[in-house]
């Protein structure tokens, strides 16, 4: 009987220890989740601010990694101090619900996405710098220029080198004379250049392919577009209250958002959300708004073209809803 009682006692002790361990893991997981919710907005906003130099503020950001749901409210981006007015982007709310299994695939899928934008302000300061272009360039810096190996070799070969005759008491040549290529080597030069060109082309990255995505339902609400130009003595400021509200179904291509013209301003909004929210959700929002046809972000066709003036003309042509 004593042995049986001892066995029961040991089982009860093990069960109690296991329950305590499970309780500790639940409490510890809750603490981690609370810390995640509390510190996540601060971490993401400070990261985006350091990358771009623009002011970033978020009222509330909730992200559930288990359900792939994002709720963002009060997302405001302000211009650097070099601009006469701070306004750039204010996203009143953004909500998206993705299928978590697809976030790790080549084509993430969303049940729905909602983007409500209070305003997008395109501001050009007295130096001719446009805020949207500056933000885009800092968020996506160009790759470093490839090092010219031939130029580096030429610079090294131009350095002064002592001749070996100095050790024999003979005259010293401060610069070694470069040996001229023989006539038979001249024929080999084109082949060498071709080989170097092929090697250089192989090292260059192929053009980035557009991201694939699927959004079952996409709701977009855009209140206002502001255009401000401070390059002249008298600043030109225009505000277009469009109050656009559009619903799209089965969105797979940003070209579905090409009309009306005011929606092209959402490319900066999508880039901002992509810069703030990491992973597939942010990338998909950036991809769906990247039409590639925003005159403020693409290279002008001629030096005389004024992209800000083009935007004003297009917005004036857009009929009010």
Secondary structure, 3 states (H helix, E strand, C coil): CHHHHHHHHHHHHHHHHHHHHHHHHHHHHHHHHHHHHHHHHHHHHHHHHHHHCCEEEEEEEEEECCCCEEEEEEEEEECCCCCCCCEEEEEEEEEEEECHHHHHCCEEEEEEEEEEEEEEEEEECCCCCEHHHHHHHHHCCCCCCCCCHHHHHHHHHCCCCCCHHHHHCCCCCCCCCCCCCCHHHHHHHHHHHHHHHHHHHHHCCCCCCCCEEEEEEEEEEEEEEEEEECCCCCCEEEEEEEEEEEEEEEECCHHHHCCCHHHHHHHHHHHHHHHHCCHHHHHHHHHHCCCCCCCCCCCCCCCCCCHHHHHHHHHHHCCCC
